[in-house]
Amino acid sequence: MEDPVGNLPVEIAQEIFKYLGATDLSNCCRVNKQWRSYANGALLWRHICEKRGIFNTDDYYSEDGALEPMVDWAHAYMNSVRRRYDNWRKDSKSTTKINSCYETGTCCDGNTLVFTNASRLIFVYDMSRKRPFCVQTIIPECNDKEILSLEITRGHLLVRQGDCFAVYVKTDRRYYLKGHLLRMDDSYVTTQHYYDTGDEGIGPIRYCIVDQAICILINHSLFVCSLAYGRIEVRKIEVVNRTVLLHDNFRAYVVTGEKTVTGFDWQLNYEDFPVPAENMISFRSNKDITVGLVSASNTYCYVIWYVRYGLKPKTFPTHRPFGFELHPKNNILASVALDKFNQRSLLTIYLIEYGVQYEIDLNDTSIAQAKLYFIGKDLLYIATRSDWGIYNYQYVLDLKTMRILYDGEMTPTNIISVDSKHAVYNHGDVIEVHTYVA
């Protein structure tokens, strides 16, 4: 098979590779010697490192394009990643506090922190360095409605005011207005600028963010508003149940039949799941599988659908689940639930491909809810709370050894986001950012 990249002139190939991130460049280095010579460029890796505040402290020089070893700037990046995970293992972090924000008006995607306050201004903080710093203040075009929520997805910022949404697109570190989604009666239209439509229809809306789209449910209509390709495109789907709208990172799930729940992605590709809506509790997906938490007659189970390969679904029984999460890349499911005697709270790790599961006793019988976050491929962060208020206890698990590295009480908090670089919490009117970047 002809290599479309290897046959390009060096200058053109390197210009293409400039648009790739660190993970993609590392994968390109494994294709063949020609690709490695393109992806192993010092300027490419230096640009990635400088954007993240990573400095090259190595005292050796490796010729640009050599097969072994990788260039020193690539080594600087790899060492920074290793130190980041080591910091998680040791609970070594720096803390930054930002005052004056609304609890419901805060969002973060790991690279950018956005929040609002009583002034109805929107503050954008860059998180690529060791400490967050403010890079932009946004004044919404609609100044007579309270900001109800902020959401970040795939380089877009969504600002909800009333039943309308302002859409901003990210260029470099700043956001620029892309357009508005305005409710008119029981429909949505796109406009470049905000204007008062006069009548926003009757009845509340339900909405969710799915990859590169916002999905809005009004009565028996689901509006999938795609944000890709430089424009906002609205498409409509008729549904059976006007109250059920579930979602995960890949799809929005609505009822399309008496015993069918259908998941739509941002391109309107869909998968049907044969389960009654009243039995469905929640979904999680990655590129290979979808996991559904199903309840019937006071019993619970996880159903695994192999949406990519079309294999027969698997079922894992569970008892009174408090929270679960699916690894975004590996087929690993983590769940916190009661044991079958309702006496212990267990953290269960399901290795789905092998049909193997591990159970770890959390030694806490007061758990009411749990949030789980995978940190890279080897770590799992769990936060729990004993009532329906705020989270107050945390665990970090090593997935290689299935051993809890550390656990303990935490300042009562609401969790905004957790990833390998940062953990972002909200304490009333204070945002607290824990940074694990070395």
Summary of the structure (lengths in Angstrom):
residues: 438
radius of gyration: 23.3
end to end distance: 42.7
largest distance: 67.6
contacts: 1347
relative contact order: 0.09
helix: 12%
strand: 47%
